[in-house]
Amino acid sequence: MPATLPQNLRSDAQENRDRVLAAARELFGTDGLHVTMREIARRAGVGPATLYRRFPTKADLVRAAFVNELDACRSIVVDALADVDPWRGFRSIIEEVLVLNARNQGFTDAFLAAYPDAVDFRTQREQAVRAITAVARRAIDAGALRADFVLDDFLVVLLAARGLSSTTETERVRAARRYAALVIDGLRASDRHGPLPPAPRLIPSVIPA
């Protein structure tokens, strides 16, 4: 019996961790990052002490909950940079990031600015901004993306997509794909476009200078 007890304890601890992460992903994805740690513990069926033993701070839990989304975001921008077609690369960022956002909207909150002390997220944000800027510049130079596009427009698109949060995930994804098509059509270079109004200045609040 004593020989199996440590293994059982390790198994129980892993199951508790898995339940906490599943609950966090679900609640962050549907309700955003304002969900409390106590709510997450209750949804996971564990006590607050168990939750804080595994994740001492909410930032720790957010990072662990969204590690897969961070990897997906990295892959999206890397693939877009590698695409030989600048416009296709730019389109893929809009389409795939909006779908990623639709599947788990808490990730957008975390990625943009929710935890400025979370070094991993800050590094990812800076890398993503540089990559998206490079992809957009290539598309503008190729005459495919409207010349008055600025990176703040991309953040406006992401923030506007937060309005999809009241629907189911399936419907959010369908809506995100349609929204992406509308956005891409509006960003395509065309003589029929009129000038855009002045852009909001959002980037400095997200990415340190």
Disulfide bonds with the S-S distance in Angstrom:
none
